[in-house]
Amino acid sequence: MTQQLNRNTTPIKMRNYGRIVQDMIAYATTLEPSQERDSLELYIAQCMRQRNLVWNRDQEAGLQRVREDIIRLSDGKLTCDSPAFEQMMAQPNAPITGQKKKKK
């Protein structure tokens, strides 16, 4: 119960991403460097990219901003240097994984 109270009193660092992204980053920093951590880091980046598009329409600048924000929110513990993240950076117009295109 105390842990939940602390969570609610901790201020949100970047309101445009919300508390859930902040909590996911905090959890990812507790994991040892592994495939699981890289996958979680990529998922967090995709969530942040999606939320960033609501606030900023420039996708290319948004991906670089997502990288900088992940590093800032994790206090430098997450580096975003996995090959999958680099591939996502190289293809800024690619749809976010899990999204389905609407049929016409």
C-alpha positions, -999 to 999 in steps of 0.1 A, spaced: 0 0 0 28 24 8 45 18 -25 13 29 -43 11 61 -23 47 69 -31 39 64 -68 11 88 -67 31 115 -49 61 113 -73 57 141 -98 54 132 -135 86 144 -152 72 147 -188 34 151 -188 30 145 -225 41 109 -220 23 103 -188 30 83 -157 28 48 -173 57 56 -196 77 69 -167 70 37 -147 79 15 -177 113 33 -180 118 29 -142 112 -8 -145 134 -12 -176 163 4 -157 161 -24 -131 167 -51 -157 201 -64 -166 211 -57 -202 195 -85 -222 171 -92 -251 141 -86 -228 154 -52 -218 161 -43 -255 125 -54 -264 110 -34 -235 131 -3 -246 118 -6 -281 82 -10 -269 86 21 -247 100 40 -276 70 30 -298 46 42 -271 65 74 -267 66 79 -305 28 74 -307 22 99 -279 47 123 -293 28 124 -326 -2 138 -308 19 167 -296 42 171 -325 35 162 -362 71 161 -373 80 124 -372 117 126 -380 123 151 -352 100 131 -330 121 100 -332 152 118 -322 133 135 -294 120 101 -282 156 89 -280 167 120 -260 137 117 -237 143 81 -229 179 89 -220 168 119 -199 140 100 -181 162 70 -173 191 93 -161 213 78 -188 207 42 -178 189 33 -211 209 42 -242 187 32 -271 215 16 -291 199 -17 -300 198 -26 -338 160 -27 -337 159 9 -324 183 20 -351 161 4 -377 131 22 -363 151 55 -365 160 47 -401 123 42 -411 104 70 -395 73 66 -417 69 29 -409 37 21 -390 40 14 -353 40 -23 -346 6 -36 -338 -13 -11 -358 -36 -24 -386 -43 -4 -417 -80 3 -423 -95 -14 -453 -112 8 -479 
